[in-house]
Every structure is written in structure tokens, then in C-alpha cells.
Amino acid sequence: MLSLSGCFAAKYHVDYGGQKDSFVGAKDSYRAGATVKLCYPEKYIGTDTDYSFVLDGENVNADYQQGKGFIIRFTMPDHDVTFGVRSVNSMVYVPDSSATLTFSSFDGGGYSYNAVIEDENIADYTVRRDYGNQNHEEMEGASYDVIFSFIGLSPGKTTLKIEARSPIIEPEDYTYELVVDDDLNVTVTEITE
């Protein structure tokens, strides 16, 4: 008797929260360990909106390709998952009570940055890219800033980690203490070892 059970990894379901049609290449399920590649096309992308992609509540890095939109890749875990897109209008006034962090990168291999807030009930954030050059699409390796703005939700203190990942540079992590006071003012202080 021939056993093939080791040849086939189990498939797990992806819940897109009703947004499956927004992602080119989206399937209902994937085998554990498979590389999932999704495209969030330009027709859904507003110039005054910041986007983040979330897998089981954690942000997933996305690359932007002119003419295609956001390209998202992740490894399928060995369980069912939820995946979706968050969008925030970047033209909306962000009060002075917010705090910002700015990191530098470049197209074609620079760091992608991800913010992980330990207690998401205390603060939330928006993120945007600032190229500082209107002709950046015509440049190879154009530099840009990644700007995180943190907004207080409730008073408290939590840990913030910024993960920097690149296909050509060693990964780096930055750890901060994020404090929200009673007036929802946010203070971010780097924790150095």
C-alpha cells in the first residue's frame, strides 16, 4: 500500500472580509507554507489615501509597482486566516497630539517598514511615503521617507516596535515606549539597549 499523505500539505481558508474581489489573484484557500501573492490594483488606490494590509491583525509589507498597484506577499500559515486592507484618508487633519517617526528608504530594495503596537487599544497609526520629488517614478532607486503618525486612543503605556526588512540589507528592529496621556497626547521614546 502506497501512502502519499506527506506529499500534500493541508489547505487553509482565507477570509477577505468581503473584499476578495479587490485583490487580483486571490484564492479561497492555500496550502500551508505556500507563498501567497496578491495585487491590490491601481483602480482602487486614491492619491489622498494611505493603505496598509493586515493578516490576522498584523501588518504585512507591500511593495508598490507603477501600473500594477500594491503587491503583497506572505507565507500561508497552517491555520485559517483573515486578510484585508485598511485605508486612511491622508488629507484628514491629524491633531498636534500625535507623534511621528520618519525612516528613510529607496525603491528597488530599500527597507519596508512595519509598526507593531503591543497594545492596540492605546494607539493606532497611519503611514505614508514621501518622495519629495514629483518625478520619482522616472528615477531608478528613488529615495523616500516612510512617515508613521501615531494617534492616541486611550491613556496608557505600551511598546512599539518598528521592523525594517529588505531583500538586500540586513533586517533591523527599533523599539520604542509609546505613552498616551489623559488628553490623548502621544509621546514616543526610543528604548536603547
PyMOL commands that place a pseudoatom at each C-alpha (Angstrom):
pseudoatom trace, name=CA, resn=MET, resi=1, chain=A, elem=C, hetatm=0, pos=[0.000, 0.000, 0.000]
pseudoatom trace, name=CA, resn=LEU, resi=2, chain=A, elem=C, hetatm=0, pos=[1.418, 3.402, -1.023]
pseudoatom trace, name=CA, resn=SER, resi=3, chain=A, elem=C, hetatm=0, pos=[0.987, 6.369, 1.323]
pseudoatom trace, name=CA, resn=LEU, resi=4, chain=A, elem=C, hetatm=0, pos=[1.061, 9.892, -0.146]
pseudoatom trace, name=CA, resn=SER, resi=5, chain=A, elem=C, hetatm=0, pos=[-0.071, 11.784, 2.939]
pseudoatom trace, name=CA, resn=GLY, resi=6, chain=A, elem=C, hetatm=0, pos=[3.304, 13.513, 3.340]
pseudoatom trace, name=CA, resn=CYS, resi=7, chain=A, elem=C, hetatm=0, pos=[3.166, 14.919, -0.212]
pseudoatom trace, name=CA, resn=PHE, resi=8, chain=A, elem=C, hetatm=0, pos=[0.155, 17.108, 0.300]
pseudoatom trace, name=CA, resn=ALA, resi=9, chain=A, elem=C, hetatm=0, pos=[0.100, 19.935, 2.818]
pseudoatom trace, name=CA, resn=ALA, resi=10, chain=A, elem=C, hetatm=0, pos=[-3.301, 20.834, 4.201]
pseudoatom trace, name=CA, resn=LYS, resi=11, chain=A, elem=C, hetatm=0, pos=[-5.129, 23.789, 2.673]
pseudoatom trace, name=CA, resn=TYR, resi=12, chain=A, elem=C, hetatm=0, pos=[-6.404, 26.613, 4.845]
pseudoatom trace, name=CA, resn=HIS, resi=13, chain=A, elem=C, hetatm=0, pos=[-9.086, 29.206, 4.182]
pseudoatom trace, name=CA, resn=VAL, resi=14, chain=A, elem=C, hetatm=0, pos=[-8.560, 32.967, 3.755]
pseudoatom trace, name=CA, resn=ASP, resi=15, chain=A, elem=C, hetatm=0, pos=[-11.362, 35.253, 4.935]
pseudoatom trace, name=CA, resn=TYR, resi=16, chain=A, elem=C, hetatm=0, pos=[-11.070, 38.500, 2.956]
pseudoatom trace, name=CA, resn=GLY, resi=17, chain=A, elem=C, hetatm=0, pos=[-13.862, 40.196, 4.911]
pseudoatom trace, name=CA, resn=GLY, resi=18, chain=A, elem=C, hetatm=0, pos=[-15.941, 40.597, 1.744]
pseudoatom trace, name=CA, resn=GLN, resi=19, chain=A, elem=C, hetatm=0, pos=[-13.029, 42.221, -0.146]
pseudoatom trace, name=CA, resn=LYS, resi=20, chain=A, elem=C, hetatm=0, pos=[-11.787, 39.210, -2.132]
pseudoatom trace, name=CA, resn=ASP, resi=21, chain=A, elem=C, hetatm=0, pos=[-12.748, 40.796, -5.478]
pseudoatom trace, name=CA, resn=SER, resi=22, chain=A, elem=C, hetatm=0, pos=[-10.452, 43.749, -4.674]
pseudoatom trace, name=CA, resn=PHE, resi=23, chain=A, elem=C, hetatm=0, pos=[-7.353, 41.528, -4.874]
pseudoatom trace, name=CA, resn=VAL, resi=24, chain=A, elem=C, hetatm=0, pos=[-6.087, 40.167, -8.180]
pseudoatom trace, name=CA, resn=GLY, resi=25, chain=A, elem=C, hetatm=0, pos=[-5.028, 36.536, -7.791]
pseudoatom trace, name=CA, resn=ALA, resi=26, chain=A, elem=C, hetatm=0, pos=[-6.962, 35.938, -4.564]
pseudoatom trace, name=CA, resn=LYS, resi=27, chain=A, elem=C, hetatm=0, pos=[-7.937, 32.325, -3.865]
pseudoatom trace, name=CA, resn=ASP, resi=28, chain=A, elem=C, hetatm=0, pos=[-10.231, 30.950, -1.181]
pseudoatom trace, name=CA, resn=SER, resi=29, chain=A, elem=C, hetatm=0, pos=[-7.551, 28.695, 0.272]
pseudoatom trace, name=CA, resn=TYR, resi=30, chain=A, elem=C, hetatm=0, pos=[-3.826, 27.945, 0.134]
pseudoatom trace, name=CA, resn=ARG, resi=31, chain=A, elem=C, hetatm=0, pos=[-1.593, 25.134, 1.282]
pseudoatom trace, name=CA, resn=ALA, resi=32, chain=A, elem=C, hetatm=0, pos=[0.351, 25.751, 4.487]
pseudoatom trace, name=CA, resn=GLY, resi=33, chain=A, elem=C, hetatm=0, pos=[3.785, 27.146, 3.650]
pseudoatom trace, name=CA, resn=ALA, resi=34, chain=A, elem=C, hetatm=0, pos=[2.756, 28.402, 0.195]
pseudoatom trace, name=CA, resn=THR, resi=35, chain=A, elem=C, hetatm=0, pos=[3.796, 31.898, -0.857]
pseudoatom trace, name=CA, resn=VAL, resi=36, chain=A, elem=C, hetatm=0, pos=[0.635, 33.947, -1.323]
pseudoatom trace, name=CA, resn=LYS, resi=37, chain=A, elem=C, hetatm=0, pos=[0.931, 36.791, -3.839]
pseudoatom trace, name=CA, resn=LEU, resi=38, chain=A, elem=C, hetatm=0, pos=[-1.900, 39.304, -4.165]
pseudoatom trace, name=CA, resn=CYS, resi=39, chain=A, elem=C, hetatm=0, pos=[-2.227, 42.524, -6.118]
pseudoatom trace, name=CA, resn=TYR, resi=40, chain=A, elem=C, hetatm=0, pos=[-4.302, 45.480, -4.958]
pseudoatom trace, name=CA, resn=PRO, resi=41, chain=A, elem=C, hetatm=0, pos=[-4.725, 47.265, -8.318]
pseudoatom trace, name=CA, resn=GLU, resi=42, chain=A, elem=C, hetatm=0, pos=[-4.324, 50.972, -9.005]
pseudoatom trace, name=CA, resn=LYS, resi=43, chain=A, elem=C, hetatm=0, pos=[-8.013, 51.412, -9.826]
pseudoatom trace, name=CA, resn=TYR, resi=44, chain=A, elem=C, hetatm=0, pos=[-8.757, 51.078, -6.087]
pseudoatom trace, name=CA, resn=ILE, resi=45, chain=A, elem=C, hetatm=0, pos=[-5.940, 53.381, -4.928]
pseudoatom trace, name=CA, resn=GLY, resi=46, chain=A, elem=C, hetatm=0, pos=[-6.678, 57.013, -4.106]
pseudoatom trace, name=CA, resn=THR, resi=47, chain=A, elem=C, hetatm=0, pos=[-3.902, 59.587, -4.191]
pseudoatom trace, name=CA, resn=ASP, resi=48, chain=A, elem=C, hetatm=0, pos=[-5.117, 61.102, -0.914]
pseudoatom trace, name=CA, resn=THR, resi=49, chain=A, elem=C, hetatm=0, pos=[-5.299, 57.795, 0.954]
pseudoatom trace, name=CA, resn=ASP, resi=50, chain=A, elem=C, hetatm=0, pos=[-2.756, 55.691, 2.888]
pseudoatom trace, name=CA, resn=TYR, resi=51, chain=A, elem=C, hetatm=0, pos=[-3.101, 51.919, 2.714]
pseudoatom trace, name=CA, resn=SER, resi=52, chain=A, elem=C, hetatm=0, pos=[-1.969, 49.073, 4.943]
pseudoatom trace, name=CA, resn=PHE, resi=53, chain=A, elem=C, hetatm=0, pos=[-2.602, 45.348, 4.548]
pseudoatom trace, name=CA, resn=VAL, resi=54, chain=A, elem=C, hetatm=0, pos=[-3.395, 43.194, 7.550]
pseudoatom trace, name=CA, resn=LEU, resi=55, chain=A, elem=C, hetatm=0, pos=[-3.053, 39.431, 8.081]
pseudoatom trace, name=CA, resn=ASP, resi=56, chain=A, elem=C, hetatm=0, pos=[-4.634, 38.177, 11.316]
pseudoatom trace, name=CA, resn=GLY, resi=57, chain=A, elem=C, hetatm=0, pos=[-4.371, 41.673, 12.790]
pseudoatom trace, name=CA, resn=GLU, resi=58, chain=A, elem=C, hetatm=0, pos=[-0.676, 42.141, 11.882]
pseudoatom trace, name=CA, resn=ASN, resi=59, chain=A, elem=C, hetatm=0, pos=[0.537, 44.456, 9.119]
pseudoatom trace, name=CA, resn=VAL, resi=60, chain=A, elem=C, hetatm=0, pos=[2.018, 42.797, 6.040]
pseudoatom trace, name=CA, resn=ASN, resi=61, chain=A, elem=C, hetatm=0, pos=[4.619, 44.616, 3.941]
pseudoatom trace, name=CA, resn=ALA, resi=62, chain=A, elem=C, hetatm=0, pos=[3.500, 45.652, 0.471]
pseudoatom trace, name=CA, resn=ASP, resi=63, chain=A, elem=C, hetatm=0, pos=[5.529, 46.889, -2.473]
pseudoatom trace, name=CA, resn=TYR, resi=64, chain=A, elem=C, hetatm=0, pos=[4.131, 49.375, -4.968]
pseudoatom trace, name=CA, resn=GLN, resi=65, chain=A, elem=C, hetatm=0, pos=[4.632, 48.821, -8.704]
pseudoatom trace, name=CA, resn=GLN, resi=66, chain=A, elem=C, hetatm=0, pos=[3.681, 51.521, -11.174]
pseudoatom trace, name=CA, resn=GLY, resi=67, chain=A, elem=C, hetatm=0, pos=[0.920, 50.267, -13.464]
pseudoatom trace, name=CA, resn=LYS, resi=68, chain=A, elem=C, hetatm=0, pos=[0.016, 47.369, -11.152]
pseudoatom trace, name=CA, resn=GLY, resi=69, chain=A, elem=C, hetatm=0, pos=[-0.609, 48.752, -7.677]
pseudoatom trace, name=CA, resn=PHE, resi=70, chain=A, elem=C, hetatm=0, pos=[0.346, 47.200, -4.351]
pseudoatom trace, name=CA, resn=ILE, resi=71, chain=A, elem=C, hetatm=0, pos=[1.929, 43.750, -4.449]
pseudoatom trace, name=CA, resn=ILE, resi=72, chain=A, elem=C, hetatm=0, pos=[1.506, 41.806, -1.202]
pseudoatom trace, name=CA, resn=ARG, resi=73, chain=A, elem=C, hetatm=0, pos=[3.336, 38.563, -0.410]
pseudoatom trace, name=CA, resn=PHE, resi=74, chain=A, elem=C, hetatm=0, pos=[3.147, 36.372, 2.692]
pseudoatom trace, name=CA, resn=THR, resi=75, chain=A, elem=C, hetatm=0, pos=[3.658, 32.735, 3.647]
pseudoatom trace, name=CA, resn=MET, resi=76, chain=A, elem=C, hetatm=0, pos=[0.413, 30.905, 4.341]
pseudoatom trace, name=CA, resn=PRO, resi=77, chain=A, elem=C, hetatm=0, pos=[0.295, 29.734, 7.984]
pseudoatom trace, name=CA, resn=ASP, resi=78, chain=A, elem=C, hetatm=0, pos=[-1.004, 26.303, 8.989]
pseudoatom trace, name=CA, resn=HIS, resi=79, chain=A, elem=C, hetatm=0, pos=[-4.410, 27.668, 10.014]
pseudoatom trace, name=CA, resn=ASP, resi=80, chain=A, elem=C, hetatm=0, pos=[-7.299, 29.703, 8.588]
pseudoatom trace, name=CA, resn=VAL, resi=81, chain=A, elem=C, hetatm=0, pos=[-6.536, 33.424, 8.354]
pseudoatom trace, name=CA, resn=THR, resi=82, chain=A, elem=C, hetatm=0, pos=[-8.216, 36.792, 7.862]
pseudoatom trace, name=CA, resn=PHE, resi=83, chain=A, elem=C, hetatm=0, pos=[-6.726, 39.263, 5.406]
pseudoatom trace, name=CA, resn=GLY, resi=84, chain=A, elem=C, hetatm=0, pos=[-7.792, 42.755, 4.434]
pseudoatom trace, name=CA, resn=VAL, resi=85, chain=A, elem=C, hetatm=0, pos=[-6.866, 46.319, 3.606]
pseudoatom trace, name=CA, resn=ARG, resi=86, chain=A, elem=C, hetatm=0, pos=[-7.055, 49.375, 5.875]
pseudoatom trace, name=CA, resn=SER, resi=87, chain=A, elem=C, hetatm=0, pos=[-7.282, 52.807, 4.300]
pseudoatom trace, name=CA, resn=VAL, resi=88, chain=A, elem=C, hetatm=0, pos=[-6.980, 56.204, 5.949]
pseudoatom trace, name=CA, resn=ASN, resi=89, chain=A, elem=C, hetatm=0, pos=[-7.578, 59.490, 4.175]
pseudoatom trace, name=CA, resn=SER, resi=90, chain=A, elem=C, hetatm=0, pos=[-4.238, 61.292, 4.429]
pseudoatom trace, name=CA, resn=MET, resi=91, chain=A, elem=C, hetatm=0, pos=[-5.937, 64.631, 3.779]
pseudoatom trace, name=CA, resn=VAL, resi=92, chain=A, elem=C, hetatm=0, pos=[-7.781, 64.374, 7.104]
pseudoatom trace, name=CA, resn=TYR, resi=93, chain=A, elem=C, hetatm=0, pos=[-6.426, 66.657, 9.799]
pseudoatom trace, name=CA, resn=VAL, resi=94, chain=A, elem=C, hetatm=0, pos=[-4.220, 64.809, 12.281]
pseudoatom trace, name=CA, resn=PRO, resi=95, chain=A, elem=C, hetatm=0, pos=[-4.187, 66.701, 15.588]
pseudoatom trace, name=CA, resn=ASP, resi=96, chain=A, elem=C, hetatm=0, pos=[-0.973, 68.061, 17.108]
pseudoatom trace, name=CA, resn=SER, resi=97, chain=A, elem=C, hetatm=0, pos=[-1.382, 65.493, 19.885]
pseudoatom trace, name=CA, resn=SER, resi=98, chain=A, elem=C, hetatm=0, pos=[0.010, 62.827, 17.538]
pseudoatom trace, name=CA, resn=ALA, resi=99, chain=A, elem=C, hetatm=0, pos=[3.657, 61.789, 17.361]
pseudoatom trace, name=CA, resn=THR, resi=100, chain=A, elem=C, hetatm=0, pos=[5.582, 60.924, 14.199]
pseudoatom trace, name=CA, resn=LEU, resi=101, chain=A, elem=C, hetatm=0, pos=[8.566, 58.751, 13.313]
pseudoatom trace, name=CA, resn=THR, resi=102, chain=A, elem=C, hetatm=0, pos=[10.357, 59.072, 9.968]
pseudoatom trace, name=CA, resn=PHE, resi=103, chain=A, elem=C, hetatm=0, pos=[12.566, 56.454, 8.309]
pseudoatom trace, name=CA, resn=SER, resi=104, chain=A, elem=C, hetatm=0, pos=[14.474, 56.571, 5.018]
pseudoatom trace, name=CA, resn=SER, resi=105, chain=A, elem=C, hetatm=0, pos=[14.329, 54.015, 2.206]
pseudoatom trace, name=CA, resn=PHE, resi=106, chain=A, elem=C, hetatm=0, pos=[14.593, 53.684, -1.569]
pseudoatom trace, name=CA, resn=ASP, resi=107, chain=A, elem=C, hetatm=0, pos=[12.801, 51.897, -4.407]
pseudoatom trace, name=CA, resn=GLY, resi=108, chain=A, elem=C, hetatm=0, pos=[14.171, 48.577, -5.593]
pseudoatom trace, name=CA, resn=GLY, resi=109, chain=A, elem=C, hetatm=0, pos=[15.487, 47.065, -2.374]
pseudoatom trace, name=CA, resn=GLY, resi=110, chain=A, elem=C, hetatm=0, pos=[15.314, 49.624, 0.420]
pseudoatom trace, name=CA, resn=TYR, resi=111, chain=A, elem=C, hetatm=0, pos=[13.722, 48.819, 3.748]
pseudoatom trace, name=CA, resn=SER, resi=112, chain=A, elem=C, hetatm=0, pos=[9.995, 48.213, 4.056]
pseudoatom trace, name=CA, resn=TYR, resi=113, chain=A, elem=C, hetatm=0, pos=[8.843, 49.295, 7.498]
pseudoatom trace, name=CA, resn=ASN, resi=114, chain=A, elem=C, hetatm=0, pos=[6.153, 47.750, 9.682]
pseudoatom trace, name=CA, resn=ALA, resi=115, chain=A, elem=C, hetatm=0, pos=[4.882, 49.120, 13.003]
pseudoatom trace, name=CA, resn=VAL, resi=116, chain=A, elem=C, hetatm=0, pos=[3.776, 46.693, 15.718]
pseudoatom trace, name=CA, resn=ILE, resi=117, chain=A, elem=C, hetatm=0, pos=[1.951, 48.249, 18.689]
pseudoatom trace, name=CA, resn=GLU, resi=118, chain=A, elem=C, hetatm=0, pos=[1.805, 45.774, 21.580]
pseudoatom trace, name=CA, resn=ASP, resi=119, chain=A, elem=C, hetatm=0, pos=[-1.496, 47.143, 22.958]
pseudoatom trace, name=CA, resn=GLU, resi=120, chain=A, elem=C, hetatm=0, pos=[-3.584, 48.344, 20.003]
pseudoatom trace, name=CA, resn=ASN, resi=121, chain=A, elem=C, hetatm=0, pos=[-6.227, 49.762, 22.379]
pseudoatom trace, name=CA, resn=ILE, resi=122, chain=A, elem=C, hetatm=0, pos=[-3.824, 52.548, 23.408]
pseudoatom trace, name=CA, resn=ALA, resi=123, chain=A, elem=C, hetatm=0, pos=[-2.821, 53.922, 19.992]
pseudoatom trace, name=CA, resn=ASP, resi=124, chain=A, elem=C, hetatm=0, pos=[-3.239, 53.497, 16.261]
pseudoatom trace, name=CA, resn=TYR, resi=125, chain=A, elem=C, hetatm=0, pos=[-1.203, 54.827, 13.366]
pseudoatom trace, name=CA, resn=THR, resi=126, chain=A, elem=C, hetatm=0, pos=[-1.196, 55.886, 9.747]
pseudoatom trace, name=CA, resn=VAL, resi=127, chain=A, elem=C, hetatm=0, pos=[1.770, 55.509, 7.420]
pseudoatom trace, name=CA, resn=ARG, resi=128, chain=A, elem=C, hetatm=0, pos=[2.680, 57.272, 4.196]
pseudoatom trace, name=CA, resn=ARG, resi=129, chain=A, elem=C, hetatm=0, pos=[5.554, 57.613, 1.750]
pseudoatom trace, name=CA, resn=ASP, resi=130, chain=A, elem=C, hetatm=0, pos=[7.046, 60.994, 0.914]
pseudoatom trace, name=CA, resn=TYR, resi=131, chain=A, elem=C, hetatm=0, pos=[9.328, 61.005, -2.116]
pseudoatom trace, name=CA, resn=GLY, resi=132, chain=A, elem=C, hetatm=0, pos=[9.944, 64.748, -2.063]
pseudoatom trace, name=CA, resn=ASN, resi=133, chain=A, elem=C, hetatm=0, pos=[10.329, 64.591, -5.847]
pseudoatom trace, name=CA, resn=GLN, resi=134, chain=A, elem=C, hetatm=0, pos=[7.384, 64.608, -8.248]
pseudoatom trace, name=CA, resn=ASN, resi=135, chain=A, elem=C, hetatm=0, pos=[9.442, 62.790, -10.885]
pseudoatom trace, name=CA, resn=HIS, resi=136, chain=A, elem=C, hetatm=0, pos=[10.355, 59.844, -8.647]
pseudoatom trace, name=CA, resn=GLU, resi=137, chain=A, elem=C, hetatm=0, pos=[8.615, 57.369, -10.970]
pseudoatom trace, name=CA, resn=GLU, resi=138, chain=A, elem=C, hetatm=0, pos=[11.162, 58.170, -13.676]
pseudoatom trace, name=CA, resn=MET, resi=139, chain=A, elem=C, hetatm=0, pos=[14.127, 57.549, -11.357]
pseudoatom trace, name=CA, resn=GLU, resi=140, chain=A, elem=C, hetatm=0, pos=[15.703, 54.189, -10.534]
pseudoatom trace, name=CA, resn=GLY, resi=141, chain=A, elem=C, hetatm=0, pos=[16.215, 53.654, -6.830]
pseudoatom trace, name=CA, resn=ALA, resi=142, chain=A, elem=C, hetatm=0, pos=[14.338, 56.831, -5.898]
pseudoatom trace, name=CA, resn=SER, resi=143, chain=A, elem=C, hetatm=0, pos=[14.711, 57.653, -2.204]
pseudoatom trace, name=CA, resn=TYR, resi=144, chain=A, elem=C, hetatm=0, pos=[11.719, 58.359, 0.018]
pseudoatom trace, name=CA, resn=ASP, resi=145, chain=A, elem=C, hetatm=0, pos=[10.748, 58.794, 3.654]
pseudoatom trace, name=CA, resn=VAL, resi=146, chain=A, elem=C, hetatm=0, pos=[8.312, 56.489, 5.420]
pseudoatom trace, name=CA, resn=ILE, resi=147, chain=A, elem=C, hetatm=0, pos=[6.367, 58.583, 7.939]
pseudoatom trace, name=CA, resn=PHE, resi=148, chain=A, elem=C, hetatm=0, pos=[4.388, 56.977, 10.763]
pseudoatom trace, name=CA, resn=SER, resi=149, chain=A, elem=C, hetatm=0, pos=[1.868, 59.159, 12.649]
pseudoatom trace, name=CA, resn=PHE, resi=150, chain=A, elem=C, hetatm=0, pos=[0.662, 57.737, 15.982]
pseudoatom trace, name=CA, resn=ILE, resi=151, chain=A, elem=C, hetatm=0, pos=[-2.744, 58.724, 17.323]
pseudoatom trace, name=CA, resn=GLY, resi=152, chain=A, elem=C, hetatm=0, pos=[-3.818, 58.212, 20.937]
pseudoatom trace, name=CA, resn=LEU, resi=153, chain=A, elem=C, hetatm=0, pos=[-6.932, 56.106, 21.539]
pseudoatom trace, name=CA, resn=SER, resi=154, chain=A, elem=C, hetatm=0, pos=[-6.867, 55.726, 25.324]
pseudoatom trace, name=CA, resn=PRO, resi=155, chain=A, elem=C, hetatm=0, pos=[-4.468, 56.687, 28.146]
pseudoatom trace, name=CA, resn=GLY, resi=156, chain=A, elem=C, hetatm=0, pos=[-1.720, 54.197, 28.840]
pseudoatom trace, name=CA, resn=LYS, resi=157, chain=A, elem=C, hetatm=0, pos=[1.746, 52.957, 28.006]
pseudoatom trace, name=CA, resn=THR, resi=158, chain=A, elem=C, hetatm=0, pos=[2.793, 50.237, 25.551]
pseudoatom trace, name=CA, resn=THR, resi=159, chain=A, elem=C, hetatm=0, pos=[5.715, 49.033, 23.489]
pseudoatom trace, name=CA, resn=LEU, resi=160, chain=A, elem=C, hetatm=0, pos=[6.119, 49.943, 19.837]
pseudoatom trace, name=CA, resn=LYS, resi=161, chain=A, elem=C, hetatm=0, pos=[8.402, 48.004, 17.511]
pseudoatom trace, name=CA, resn=ILE, resi=162, chain=A, elem=C, hetatm=0, pos=[9.381, 49.179, 14.042]
pseudoatom trace, name=CA, resn=GLU, resi=163, chain=A, elem=C, hetatm=0, pos=[10.520, 46.301, 11.828]
pseudoatom trace, name=CA, resn=ALA, resi=164, chain=A, elem=C, hetatm=0, pos=[12.774, 47.169, 8.869]
pseudoatom trace, name=CA, resn=ARG, resi=165, chain=A, elem=C, hetatm=0, pos=[13.026, 44.463, 6.209]
pseudoatom trace, name=CA, resn=SER, resi=166, chain=A, elem=C, hetatm=0, pos=[14.784, 44.409, 2.841]
pseudoatom trace, name=CA, resn=PRO, resi=167, chain=A, elem=C, hetatm=0, pos=[15.748, 41.758, 0.269]
pseudoatom trace, name=CA, resn=ILE, resi=168, chain=A, elem=C, hetatm=0, pos=[19.300, 43.172, 0.106]
pseudoatom trace, name=CA, resn=ILE, resi=169, chain=A, elem=C, hetatm=0, pos=[20.014, 44.701, 3.552]
pseudoatom trace, name=CA, resn=GLU, resi=170, chain=A, elem=C, hetatm=0, pos=[20.219, 43.010, 6.959]
pseudoatom trace, name=CA, resn=PRO, resi=171, chain=A, elem=C, hetatm=0, pos=[16.964, 43.305, 8.942]
pseudoatom trace, name=CA, resn=GLU, resi=172, chain=A, elem=C, hetatm=0, pos=[16.725, 45.820, 11.765]
pseudoatom trace, name=CA, resn=ASP, resi=173, chain=A, elem=C, hetatm=0, pos=[14.254, 46.363, 14.600]
pseudoatom trace, name=CA, resn=TYR, resi=174, chain=A, elem=C, hetatm=0, pos=[13.722, 49.556, 16.607]
pseudoatom trace, name=CA, resn=THR, resi=175, chain=A, elem=C, hetatm=0, pos=[11.922, 49.511, 19.968]
pseudoatom trace, name=CA, resn=TYR, resi=176, chain=A, elem=C, hetatm=0, pos=[10.079, 52.464, 21.496]
pseudoatom trace, name=CA, resn=GLU, resi=177, chain=A, elem=C, hetatm=0, pos=[7.977, 53.264, 24.526]
pseudoatom trace, name=CA, resn=LEU, resi=178, chain=A, elem=C, hetatm=0, pos=[4.674, 54.782, 23.412]
pseudoatom trace, name=CA, resn=VAL, resi=179, chain=A, elem=C, hetatm=0, pos=[2.805, 56.792, 26.051]
pseudoatom trace, name=CA, resn=VAL, resi=180, chain=A, elem=C, hetatm=0, pos=[-0.677, 58.317, 25.700]
pseudoatom trace, name=CA, resn=ASP, resi=181, chain=A, elem=C, hetatm=0, pos=[-1.691, 60.808, 28.399]
pseudoatom trace, name=CA, resn=ASP, resi=182, chain=A, elem=C, hetatm=0, pos=[-5.197, 61.642, 29.641]
pseudoatom trace, name=CA, resn=ASP, resi=183, chain=A, elem=C, hetatm=0, pos=[-5.624, 64.234, 26.846]
pseudoatom trace, name=CA, resn=LEU, resi=184, chain=A, elem=C, hetatm=0, pos=[-4.613, 61.577, 24.260]
pseudoatom trace, name=CA, resn=ASN, resi=185, chain=A, elem=C, hetatm=0, pos=[-1.295, 63.305, 23.543]
pseudoatom trace, name=CA, resn=VAL, resi=186, chain=A, elem=C, hetatm=0, pos=[1.226, 60.773, 22.256]
pseudoatom trace, name=CA, resn=THR, resi=187, chain=A, elem=C, hetatm=0, pos=[4.910, 60.572, 23.204]
pseudoatom trace, name=CA, resn=VAL, resi=188, chain=A, elem=C, hetatm=0, pos=[7.271, 58.094, 21.531]
pseudoatom trace, name=CA, resn=THR, resi=189, chain=A, elem=C, hetatm=0, pos=[10.706, 57.478, 23.102]
pseudoatom trace, name=CA, resn=GLU, resi=190, chain=A, elem=C, hetatm=0, pos=[13.294, 55.085, 21.693]
pseudoatom trace, name=CA, resn=ILE, resi=191, chain=A, elem=C, hetatm=0, pos=[14.426, 52.321, 24.035]
pseudoatom trace, name=CA, resn=THR, resi=192, chain=A, elem=C, hetatm=0, pos=[18.154, 51.751, 23.675]
pseudoatom trace, name=CA, resn=GLU, resi=193, chain=A, elem=C, hetatm=0, pos=[19.914, 48.689, 24.996]
for i in range(1, 193): cmd.bond("trace and resi %d" % i, "trace and resi %d" % (i + 1))
show_as sticks, trace
zoom trace
